[in-house]
Amino acid sequence: MRIIIKAKNLVLSAGLKTFIEKKISVLKKFISILKEDYPEGQKTLAEVLVEVEKETMHHKKGEVFKSSIEINLPGKKLMASARGEDLEKVIVEAKEQIKKEVNKYKFKKIDKNRRKQRKLKKEFKI
């Protein structure tokens, strides 16, 4: 899994970068494709694109920060985004949304195989 972090209208500090990587790396345990690590030059099957931005420079209050997470999996593109006042809360909220999407993707594949197996079982049961 390769994590690509982009920042708009915001300075990407080392602390923020490690915070994002720590929160996003939790997703590895949900899908086996995400567990594979590749060297920097090689292509990966799963890329995680994290965009963090401060929407406007002149606003001081309200929903100023936006975070979006995009995971490119074979045959599927999962996306989640969140807005809020605190940058770290926004990142965690987007992570929770993408976690739900990953679980949905994972169980959809498993259920598809189970449906086929149930159908075969009914046919052979007679």
N, C-alpha and C positions, 0 to 999 in steps of 0.2 A: 504494500500500500504506500502510495506516495501522497504526502500532504503538501498542497500548494497554498500558500497564504498570500493574499493581496490586501493592501490597505489603501483606502481613498480618503483624502483630506485628513489624514491621521498619520502620526509617526509610529511605525511598527518597532517597538522596543524589544529588547531581548526577553524581558519578563512577560510581555504580552504574547510573544511568539511561543515561549515555552508553555504558557497557560493554555493557549489554543491547541498546541500539539498534545498536551496531557489530556485535555478534555476529548479531543477527537480520536485519540488512540484507543479509547475505551470501546469504540465501535468494532475493533478488530475481532473481538471474541464472538461476534454475532454471525459473521459470514467467513467461510474458509478462504475465499478469494482475497479478502482484506488482510489475512494473516501473513501472506507471502511478502517478503521483503526483497526488493530488487536494488541493485546498485544504481547510482545516479544516472548513468547513461542509457540504461536499458528501458524498454517499454514495459509498462505494467498493465495488468488486466483491470485493476481498480485504481482510480485516481480520486482523491478528495480535494475539491477546490473550496477554500474558505475565503470569503470576502468580508472584510470588516470595514465599515465606513462611518464617517461623521457626515450626515446628509447635507447640512448647511453650516457655513462658518459663522453666520450672524445670529443664529438661535442659541439661546443660553438655557432655556427650559423646555420641557416636553420631550417627545420622542425624537431625540437627536441622533442616536446611534442605530445602525442597522447591521445585521449580520446575516449572511446567507451561506448555506453549505450545499454543495452539489457533489454527488457521488456518481461516477460513471462506472457502471457495472456492465458485464456482457449482456446486451439486449435490453438494458433498462437504464434510465437516468433518474436518480432520486434527488429531490430538491426540498429544502426547507429554509425559511427565513423568519427573522424576528426583529422587532423594533422596540426601543425602550430608552430609558434615561441613563441606565448604568450599563457600560460596555460589557462587563463580565457577566452580568445577569442575562444580557441579550445573547451572548455566545452560548451560555448554558441552556437557555430556552430553545435556541435553534438546534442544539445538539439533541435535546429531548425529542424534538419533532422529527429529526432525521433518524433517530433511534427507532421511533414508531414505524417510519417508512421502511427501514431495513428489516424489522421484524415482519412486517406485512409481506415484503418481497420474499423473505426466507420461507415463511409458512405457506405462501402461495405455491412455491415450487414443491415443497414437501406434500402439500395436499393434492397437488396434481398427480403425483405418483401414487398416493394412497387411493385416489378415486379409480385409477386404472386397476390397481390391485383388487379393490372391492368388486369391480365389474367382472374381472376374471374369476374371482372366487364364486360369485353368483352363477356364472355360466357353468362352472365345473361342478357346482353343488347339485344341480338338477333337481 
